[in-house]
Amino acid sequence: MRSAEFDRQHVLQQAMALFSTKGYAKTTMQELVSATGLHPGSLYAAFGNKRGLLTAVVDHYIDTKRARRHACLAAGDALDGIAAYMNQVVDDTLRGACLLVRTLMELAEQDPALQAQIQGNYQEVATDLRASLLRAQQQGLLAAEADLDVLTTWLAVTLQGLITTAQCNRRQAELMRVINLQIQALRQGVGAP
């Protein structure tokens, strides 16, 4: 028998796939039981209810994405790190819908706690991007007078645009060119007064 930790990861991954594909409302408990291999009583014992499972899935998704984002942004050249992160976001989106965007669009108005959880993640992403831009500035890759707050917002808006566009326009090469143009613009001094 697998350990509880392994089972939890498996359950969260399977539930995440369903919630990302079908959304919360259209995912039934029977589908979750089938996908996870757990009995309904086990799901309820572990997560309380479907909403509890969604919350755990969102936490797992955020934790996973955070680790991957930090790995990308740790690149020696801070702008290369930002490009790697943006490329990763496109790759992930092309493989399936973004759980956070889907959940936010479906449930934000009905569930303030879930909305706050997701918005907290977006703020964390912005903080990480700003830190990378500051590092790029310190590395001499951005103009000293560049407005890091505006550039952070620009990157965050671009990321959301990439996520949305990747769900409709599946041409990865085109999306990668958009990222390359943005990084090139940063290297050429966009954002300086």
N, C-alpha and C positions, 0 to 999 in steps of 0.2 A: 504494500500500500504506500502511496506517496505521502510525503509529509504535508502538514496543513499549510505551510508556507508555499509549497509548490502548487497545491490545489488552489490556494487563494489567487496566485498569479494567473493560473490557467482560467479560473472562473472570471477574473477581471478582464483578461484578454478576450475571452469569448463574448462576454457581455458587451465589452467595448465595441467589438465588431458589429454586433447587432444594433446597439444604440447609434453608432455612427452611420450605419446603412439605412435603418428604418426610422430612427428617431425614437423618442421615449414613448409617446402615446401609441404608436403602431407596433411596438415590441410587446408581445404578450409574455406572461409568466411561463406559459407552456413552451414558447420558443426559447426562453432563457434556460428552462430546465433541460430542454433538448441540447442546446448549444454547450452548456456547462457540464452536463452529465451529473449534476446534483439533483437530489430529490427536492420537491418543493419545501418540505420541512427543513431541510438543510440550508436552503437559500434564505428562508425566513429567519432561521436561527442565527445565521452568520451576518445578515444585513438588515434584518427587521422587516423590510418590505421592498418593493421595486424601487421606490424613491431612495431608500438607503443604499441599494445596490448601485444606482446611478451616481450617487454622491461618492461612493467608494471608487467607482470607475473613473469619475472625473479627477479625483485625487491621484489615482494611479497614472492616468493620462498626463496630468500636469507634472508629476514627478519624473516620469519617463522623458517627456519633452524637455524638462529643465536640464536633466543630465546631458542629453544630447546637445542642447543649445550651448551649455557651458563648455562642452568638449570642442564644438566648432569655434566659439568665440575666443578660446584660449590660444589660437594660432599666433605665431610670432608677429606677423604683420596684422595689425588689428582690422584693417579694411578687408584683407583676405579672409579673416575670421567671420566678419559680417557677411561677406559673399557666400562663404561656405554654409553659414546658418540659413541664409535666404534660399540657397539651392536645396538644402535639406527640407525646408518647408514646402517648396514646390514638389520635390520628390514624394514627400509624405502625402500631400494633397492629391497628387496624381494616382496614388495607390488607394485612396478612399477619402470620403468626406471628413472634414475636420470636426471632431466630436464637440469641441468647445463652441464653434460657430453654430453648428446644428442645435445644440442644447440651448445656447443663448437665444437664438431666434425662436425656438419652440416654447421655452419655459420661462424666460426672463421676467415677464410681467406677472406670472403666476407664482414665482418662487424667488423672493428677494434674497434669501440666503444663498441659493445656487447662483444667482446673478452676481452677488458680491464675491463669491468664490472665483468665478470666471473673470470678473473685472480685476480682482486681485492678481490673477495670473497675467493679464494684459499689462498691468502696471509693473509687474516684475520683469516682463520682457522689455518694456520701455527702459526700466532702470538698467538692465543688462546692456541694452543697445547704447545707452548714454555712456556707460562706463567704457564700452569699446570705442566709442567716438572720442572720449577723453584720452584714452590710451593712444589712439591714432594721432591725436593732436600732440601728445607727448613724444611720439615717435617721429614727428615732423611730417606726417602724412596728410594732415589737415592744416589749414591756415590757423595761426594762433588766435585770430579774431573771429573764427567761425562760430556761429550761434549754435551751440550744441543742443539746446532745447528744441529749436526749430528743426535741426537735422534729425533729432530723435523722433519727433512727430512725423517727419517726412518718411523715415524708414518704417515706422509703425503703420502708417497709412499704406505704404507700398506693400508691406507684408500682407495686410488684409486684402488689398487689391489682388495680389498674387494668389492668395487662397481662393478668393471668389472666382477669379479668371480661370484658374487651373481646373475648377469644377465644370466650366463651360468650354474652355479652349484647352484641349488636351495636347497642344503642340509644345512639348517640353523645350525644344531648342529655342523657340520664340521667347518663352518665359525666361530662359537663361540669358538671352540677349538683353532683356529688360534689366535684369540684375546687373549684368556687366556694364550697361550704360549708367546705371545709378552709381556703381562703385567708381567708374571712370569719372563721373561728374564730381564725386567727393574728392578724388585725387586731384582734380583740376581746380578745386577751390570753391565749388558751389557752397553757399551758406555763409560766405564771408560778406561783410557789409560793403 
